[in-house]
Amino acid sequence: MANRYDTGMQTRRQVLGDTHVDSAEAAKAAFDAPFQTMITEGAWGTLWSDDTITRRERSMLTLALLAATGNFEEIPMHIRASRNTGAAPQDILQAFMHVAVYAGVPAANHAIKLAKQTYAELGVDI
């Protein structure tokens, strides 16, 4: 059985794509290498690799949490990743609508704006 780092790297590549991961790995320095290892093992090797819920559901949860907590910088990356998780634009809209009700309309509105921009960049007709 693979270790959590190897499992995490495989899952990370499946979800985010080789181009993104290769870019992140190329930008990694000695300073942030421990952080990169931690998120690869924890987020990708444990959480995202668990099959209790689907990657589609995990993608929707992640986007909702990012929006609800105001971590907007990560939203475009996870919108792009949704092409690999099975979360359709309408699924993501529903997640952001939950954000509006439970965490605030301004957060959801900004997340939807970012999603629309990202889908346009990807050539996805929404």
C-alpha positions in Angstrom: 0.0 0.0 0.0 1.3 3.5 -0.9 2.1 6.0 1.8 0.0 9.0 2.4 2.3 11.3 0.5 2.3 9.1 -2.6 -1.5 8.6 -2.4 -1.9 12.3 -1.9 0.2 13.2 -4.8 -1.7 10.8 -7.0 -5.1 12.2 -5.9 -3.9 15.8 -6.1 -2.9 15.1 -9.8 -6.2 13.4 -10.5 -8.2 16.4 -9.1 -6.1 19.4 -9.9 -4.3 18.1 -13.0 -0.7 17.5 -13.8 -0.1 21.1 -15.1 -1.2 22.7 -11.8 0.7 20.2 -9.7 3.9 20.4 -11.8 3.7 24.2 -11.5 3.2 24.1 -7.7 6.1 21.6 -7.4 8.4 23.8 -9.5 7.6 26.8 -7.2 8.2 24.8 -4.0 11.2 26.0 -2.0 13.0 24.7 1.1 11.0 27.2 3.1 7.5 25.8 2.2 8.4 22.2 1.5 7.2 21.1 4.9 3.9 22.8 4.3 3.5 21.2 0.8 4.2 17.8 2.4 1.6 18.4 5.1 -1.2 19.4 2.6 -0.3 16.6 0.2 -0.5 14.0 3.0 -3.4 15.6 5.0 -5.7 17.2 2.4 -4.9 15.0 -0.5 -3.6 11.8 1.0 -6.3 11.5 3.7 -9.3 13.7 3.1 -9.5 13.8 -0.7 -8.5 10.2 -1.0 -11.2 8.9 1.3 -14.2 7.4 -0.5 -16.8 8.0 2.1 -18.2 10.8 -0.1 -17.6 11.3 -3.8 -15.2 13.7 -5.2 -18.1 15.6 -6.7 -19.5 16.1 -3.2 -16.1 16.9 -1.8 -15.6 19.5 -4.6 -19.0 21.2 -3.8 -18.2 21.2 0.0 -14.7 22.7 -0.7 -16.0 25.5 -2.8 -18.8 26.3 -0.4 -16.3 26.4 2.5 -13.9 28.5 0.6 -16.7 31.0 -0.2 -18.1 31.0 3.3 -14.7 31.7 4.9 -13.8 34.3 2.3 -10.9 32.3 0.9 -11.7 33.5 -2.6 -8.2 33.1 -4.0 -8.6 29.3 -4.1 -12.0 29.3 -5.8 -10.8 29.5 -9.5 -8.4 26.6 -8.9 -11.2 24.5 -7.5 -13.6 25.5 -10.3 -11.0 24.3 -12.8 -10.6 21.1 -10.7 -14.4 20.5 -10.8 -13.9 19.3 -14.4 -12.1 16.3 -12.9 -14.4 15.8 -9.9 -17.8 15.6 -11.7 -19.2 18.7 -10.0 -21.2 20.5 -12.7 -21.7 24.2 -12.9 -25.2 23.8 -11.5 -23.9 21.7 -8.6 -21.5 24.5 -7.7 -24.2 27.2 -8.1 -26.3 25.2 -5.5 -23.3 25.1 -3.2 -22.9 28.9 -3.5 -26.6 29.4 -2.9 -26.2 27.5 0.4 -23.4 29.9 1.2 -25.8 32.8 0.6 -28.3 31.5 3.0 -26.0 30.2 5.7 -22.9 32.5 5.5 -24.0 35.6 3.6 -25.0 36.9 0.2 -21.9 39.0 -0.4 -19.6 35.9 0.0 -21.8 33.9 -2.4 -22.1 36.8 -4.8 -18.3 37.1 -5.1 -17.8 33.4 -5.4 -20.4 33.2 -8.2 -18.6 36.1 -10.0 -15.3 34.2 -9.7 -17.0 31.0 -11.0 -18.4 32.8 -14.0 -15.0 34.4 -14.8 -13.3 31.0 -14.5 -15.9 29.2 -16.6 -15.6 31.9 -19.3 -11.8 31.4 -19.3 -12.3 27.6 -19.7 -14.8 28.1 -22.5 -17.6 26.5 -20.5 -21.0 27.7 -21.5 -23.0 28.2 -18.4 
